[in-house]
Amino acid sequence: MPADQITRFPHAVLEIKLEIAEGMSTPTWVQEMLASGMACEVFKFSKFIHGCAVLMQEDVQAVPYWVDDPSLLVSIEASRGGDLLQPSRDRLDANAM
């Protein structure tokens, strides 16, 4: 398969869905995991949107805000997605999703 048809994502994705009653806080184990640096919260992250933005640049009008993360630089460039890293591209606002 050609290199520009593959994108390797350098992180594992862990999705945690919580139903927290009003007045309650996030469970301690979640707070500890985030505080440890072993995980970080990325609001509204989408594997589908990431793949589309990297592999189908000419078809997307805006790219997700997380493409600016330095840890993704090598994988985006290897997928020939370097144009995504240009500051002129519109970024998808996570709150709008």
FINUVO-442755 format. One record per residue (C-alpha): residue number from 1; residue in one letter; x, y, z. Coordinates in pm, 1 decimal, m for minus. Last residue first. Layout:
residues N
- resi / resn / u / v / w
- NUM / a / X / Y / Z;
...
This chain:
residues 97
- resi / resn / u / v / w
- 97 / m / m1888.4 / 1920.5 / 1694.1;
- 96 / a / m1886.4 / 2299.6 / 1741.7;
- 95 / n / m1721.1 / 2275.7 / 2083.0;
- 94 / a / m1424.2 / 2094.3 / 1930.7;
- 93 / d / m1354.6 / 2389.0 / 1700.6;
- 92 / l / m1232.2 / 2255.3 / 1370.0;
- 91 / r / m922.5 / 2440.2 / 1257.9;
- 90 / d / m904.5 / 2647.8 / 941.3;
- 89 / r / m583.3 / 2606.2 / 743.8;
- 88 / s / m363.2 / 2916.9 / 733.3;
- 87 / p / m127.5 / 2792.6 / 1004.8;
- 86 / q / 14.8 / 2519.7 / 778.7;
- 85 / l / 35.7 / 2186.0 / 960.6;
- 84 / l / m230.7 / 2027.4 / 745.4;
- 83 / d / m7.6 / 2081.5 / 442.2;
- 82 / g / 234.9 / 1831.0 / 594.3;
- 81 / g / m10.3 / 1545.9 / 540.0;
- 80 / r / 225.6 / 1336.5 / 331.2;
- 79 / s / 139.8 / 1040.9 / 553.9;
- 78 / a / 496.4 / 1050.3 / 686.7;
- 77 / e / 443.3 / 1421.5 / 763.0;
- 76 / i / 137.1 / 1342.4 / 972.7;
- 75 / s / 314.9 / 1060.5 / 1158.8;
- 74 / v / 621.9 / 1273.8 / 1232.6;
- 73 / l / 422.8 / 1577.3 / 1354.2;
- 72 / l / 175.8 / 1391.7 / 1577.2;
- 71 / s / 373.5 / 1434.8 / 1900.9;
- 70 / p / 401.0 / 1808.2 / 1829.8;
- 69 / d / 22.7 / 1853.9 / 1872.6;
- 68 / d / m95.6 / 2093.0 / 1600.6;
- 67 / v / m310.2 / 1817.9 / 1446.6;
- 66 / w / m521.9 / 1838.8 / 1764.8;
- 65 / y / m734.7 / 2129.3 / 1639.4;
- 64 / p / m911.4 / 1917.4 / 1380.4;
- 63 / v / m882.3 / 2025.1 / 1016.7;
- 62 / a / m1122.8 / 2238.8 / 817.4;
- 61 / q / m1251.9 / 2228.3 / 460.0;
- 60 / v / m1183.7 / 1860.6 / 399.6;
- 59 / d / m1169.5 / 1702.9 / 52.7;
- 58 / e / m818.4 / 1808.8 / m53.5;
- 57 / q / m674.1 / 1683.1 / 272.1;
- 56 / m / m808.5 / 1329.7 / 232.7;
- 55 / l / m550.7 / 1122.1 / 420.0;
- 54 / v / m468.9 / 1348.4 / 714.8;
- 53 / a / m806.9 / 1517.0 / 764.2;
- 52 / c / m1001.5 / 1198.5 / 693.2;
- 51 / g / m790.7 / 994.4 / 935.2;
- 50 / h / m824.4 / 1252.1 / 1213.3;
- 49 / i / m1199.1 / 1285.4 / 1156.4;
- 48 / f / m1243.2 / 906.8 / 1182.3;
- 47 / k / m1019.2 / 870.6 / 1487.7;
- 46 / s / m1226.6 / 1137.9 / 1659.5;
- 45 / f / m1122.0 / 1345.4 / 1960.2;
- 44 / k / m1414.4 / 1537.3 / 2116.2;
- 43 / f / m1204.4 / 1691.0 / 2395.4;
- 42 / v / m854.6 / 1548.9 / 2416.3;
- 41 / e / m787.1 / 1454.6 / 2776.6;
- 40 / c / m442.9 / 1328.2 / 2856.6;
- 39 / a / m319.4 / 992.3 / 2971.4;
- 38 / m / m6.5 / 850.4 / 3134.4;
- 37 / g / 79.5 / 1195.4 / 3271.8;
- 36 / s / 15.4 / 1074.2 / 3624.9;
- 35 / a / m236.4 / 1353.8 / 3691.4;
- 34 / l / m468.3 / 1222.1 / 3418.4;
- 33 / m / m458.4 / 869.4 / 3559.9;
- 32 / e / m505.8 / 997.2 / 3915.6;
- 31 / q / m810.7 / 1205.4 / 3819.7;
- 30 / v / m962.3 / 905.0 / 3641.4;
- 29 / w / m898.8 / 677.1 / 3941.1;
- 28 / t / m1048.1 / 938.7 / 4174.9;
- 27 / p / m1382.4 / 942.6 / 3996.6;
- 26 / t / m1480.7 / 1279.7 / 3843.2;
- 25 / s / m1675.9 / 1488.8 / 4090.8;
- 24 / m / m2035.9 / 1477.2 / 4209.3;
- 23 / g / m2255.5 / 1787.2 / 4246.0;
- 22 / e / m2475.1 / 1691.8 / 3955.2;
- 21 / a / m2449.3 / 1321.3 / 3883.0;
- 20 / i / m2158.3 / 1199.6 / 3675.7;
- 19 / e / m2221.3 / 964.9 / 3387.4;
- 18 / l / m1878.8 / 878.8 / 3260.6;
- 17 / k / m1757.0 / 762.1 / 2925.4;
- 16 / i / m1388.0 / 679.8 / 2906.3;
- 15 / e / m1227.5 / 640.9 / 2566.4;
- 14 / l / m870.0 / 522.7 / 2554.7;
- 13 / v / m687.0 / 587.2 / 2230.0;
- 12 / a / m329.9 / 464.1 / 2201.2;
- 11 / h / m82.1 / 708.6 / 2056.3;
- 10 / p / 152.8 / 735.4 / 1757.7;
- 9 / f / m118.3 / 730.6 / 1489.3;
- 8 / r / 13.6 / 575.0 / 1172.9;
- 7 / t / m145.9 / 713.5 / 860.9;
- 6 / i / m158.5 / 503.1 / 548.3;
- 5 / q / m263.3 / 598.4 / 195.3;
- 4 / d / 33.9 / 832.5 / 143.6;
- 3 / a / 273.8 / 545.7 / 211.6;
- 2 / p / 142.9 / 345.9 / m85.0;
- 1 / m / 0.0 / 0.0 / 0.0;
